[in-house]
Structures are given as C-alpha cells and as structure tokens.
Amino acid sequence: MLSQIVAYAGVLASVWLVLGVFVAGLRYEGYSHAKQFCSELGAAGSPTEKFSPLINNYPLGALFSLFGVFVMTNDSSSTIMVVVGMLIVMHGLGTWVAGYFPMDADPYTETPTFSCRVHSWAGFVMLFSLLIAPALSLFEDGLPLPFKAFTVACLLCAVLFMATLAKAFKEKGNPGIHQRLSYGAQLAWLSGLSITLA
C-alpha cells in the first residue's frame, strides 16, 4: 500500500505545485502569473517570502526526492532507471535549495546577491535534471513505446517553451507564462512516469 502511494508521488508533486503556486499567488497582492516567475513568490522582500517555500519548495522537494528513490529502488529498475531516479532526487534537492535561498525581488538586477546566485544555480540543476532524466528514459527497454512517444513530446515542448521564455525575458514581456508551460511539460513527463511505474 505504502509503495503504491510513493509510486504516485510524481503525480502528487505536480498537482501540489499547481495548487501551491495558486494559493501563494492569492496572498501576494498584485502578483501576475503571466509576467512573474514562480520563484518571485519567495523572492527577498516579497509578501510571501517565508510562506511560499513552506507550502511549495519544502514539501515538493520531499515528494520529488521520495519519487526519485522509488524509481531507483523499484524491483525492475535497470542502471538507466537508477540514474533517472538519481536525477529526480537531484531535482528535489535543488527545489529545497531554491526555497532556502530566495531570489532577488528584481529578476533583472545586474548585480544579484549571493542568495540569488545560489537560487539560480539550484534552478539550473532543477531544469537540467528534468531534461536529462526523460532523455535517458528513452533508452530504457522496459518502458512502453507510447510512454516514450509522450516523453519526446514533453521534451520538445519543454525546450520550445524554454526558448520562448528566454525571448520573453529579454523583451520584458510575459515570461511567467512561458516558464509555467516549460516546467509544466517537465512535470507532465514526471506524472506520466509515475503512472507508468505505479
């Protein structure tokens, strides 16, 4: 029973993130999901600086890590899936670090604080851990072909919206939308893996 619950931790993390960001956004007057990054909910000096990590980063880091350990220790796990699980755990650890070290209030600041630099590196680990993991899973013989096709679609969407995010950020447009679409594609893959392995 417990192992089945843990198997669905990938789905739970995805749902939790959506709800957590929504709830934190309600407590941040004037917050724009379209224009602002998710991390701005926990930025230094924001109205939800302490609240957002408590309901988002810390429980999410635990759920990601728990699911990653499940993937690593699953009876049918190959070497590839052990590495995939390790990358998911890395994503969880990065989520914790990003929550503990808040970004600066202004994402366009030219001289970021130490905390913001650590936050950015944690975000880098989070981003690439959930790009490399699905790419590696394509080489796993034990995963069904429909899931692999889904994986390719998720990877393409994640990379596409990363590119549009970079453009939107440069133009000071609506980077929040593109960040959510890119990360959403990665979380969709995580949920799909969770359902496939459960």
N, C-alpha and C positions, 0 to 999 in steps of 0.2 A: 504493500500500500504506500509506504513512505517513498520507495524508489519510483513509483508511478508519479507521485506528486512532484518529486525532484525532476523527473523527466520532462514535466511541463513547465519547469522554471523559466525556460526560454520564452514561452508564450506569456507567462505571468509578468516577466520583466518588461515585455513590450507594452502590455496593457497598462502596467503600473506607470511606465514613463509617460504615456499619453495623459493619463489621469493626473499624475503628479505635476506635470508642466501646466496643465489646465488649472488646477487648484492653486498653484503658486502664482500663476498669472492673475488670478482673481484678487489676490492680496497685494498686487503691485499696481497701484493706480497709474493709468496711462500706458501700461505695458502693451506693446504691439507684437503679436506673434508673427506678423508678416515682416516687420522691419528689424526686430531684435532677435539676437541669438538666444537659445535656451539657457546658456551659461550666464546671460545677463540677469537672470532671476537670482543668481547667487553672487553677483558681482559686488565688489567692495563698495559699501555705502548704499546699496540698493535696499528698498523696504523689506525685501525677502532674503537678505544676505545669509542669515542664520537658518531661516525656515526652509528654504529651497533644498539645501544639502540634506537636511534632516528627513525630508519626505521623498527626495529624489536620489541623490548620489549614494547615500549610505545604504539604504535598503536595496537599491538597484545593483550596487557593487556586490552585495551579498548574493543576490539572485543570479547575476551573471557568473560569479565565481562558482556557486553551487551547481549551476548547469554545466559549466566547463568541467568540473570534477566528475560529474555524471558521464559526460562524453568520454573523458579519459579512462574511466574505470568500468565502462559498460562491458559486459561479457564478450561482445562481438567486436570490441574496439581493436582496430589494426594500428600500426605505427602512425599512419596518416591521421587517423581519428584521435590518437593521443595528442598529436601536435595541434590539431584543430581545437581540442579541448583546452590545451595549454594557452592557445591564443585567446580563447573566450575568457579564461581566467585572467589573462593579462588585460583584457578589456574591462573586467570587473575591478581590478586593481587600479587601472587608470581612472575609472569612474570615481573611486574613493579619493584618489589624489586630487583630481579636478574639483571635487567638492570641498576638500580641506583647504586648498589654495585657491582663493577666489580670483577671477579675472578683474582687470581694472574696469571702472564704470564706463569709460570711453573706449570702445574696441578699436578706435582709430588713433589712439595715442601713439606718438612716435618714440616715447621712452617708457616702455612698460616696466612695472615694478617687478621685483624678484618673484613675488607671489603669482603675478600674471604670466611670467615666463615659465614657471613650473606648471601652471594650469595649461598653458599652450602645449608644452611637451607631453603632458598627460593626455590632452586631446589628440595629439599626433599619434600616440600609442593606441588610443581608443579607435581612431579612424582606421589605421592600417591593420590592426589586429582583426577587424571585421571586414577587411578586404582580402587579406591573405587567407584567412580561415575558409571562406567559401570557395576561393580559387583552388585551395588544396583539396577540398572535399570533392571536386570534380574528378579527382584521380582515385577516389575510393570505390572499389569494385562492389562493396556491399550496399551502396546507396542506389535506389531505383532511378531509372532513366528520367521519369517525369520530374523527380526532385532535382536532378541535375539540370534539366532544361529551365526549371524555376530558378535555380542558382545562377545560371547565365543571365537570365532576365534581371534578377536582383542586382547582379554585379554591374550590368550595363546601365541600369537606372541610377545606381549609386555614383558611378563615375560621371555619367551625364550631368546629374544634378550637382556634383562637386564642381564641375566646370562652370555651370551657370551660377553657382554660389560665388565662385571667385570673381566672375564678371559683375554680379550684383553688388558684391562688397566693394569692388573697385569703383563702381559708379554710385555708391551710397544709395542703392535702390532698396530692394526688399530681400536682403539676404536670409532673413528668418524663414521665409517660405522655402527657399532652396535648401537650406540646412535641414529642415524637417523632412523634405522629400528625399534627400540623400540618405540621411540617417534612418528614415522610415524604410527605405529599401533594404538596408542592412538588417534592421530589426525584423523585417518580413522574412528574410532568409533564416534568421535565428529561430523565429517562430516555426518556420517550415521544418527546420532540422529537428526541433523539439517534438513536433507532431510525428515526424517520420521515425524517430527513435523510440518514441513512447510505446 
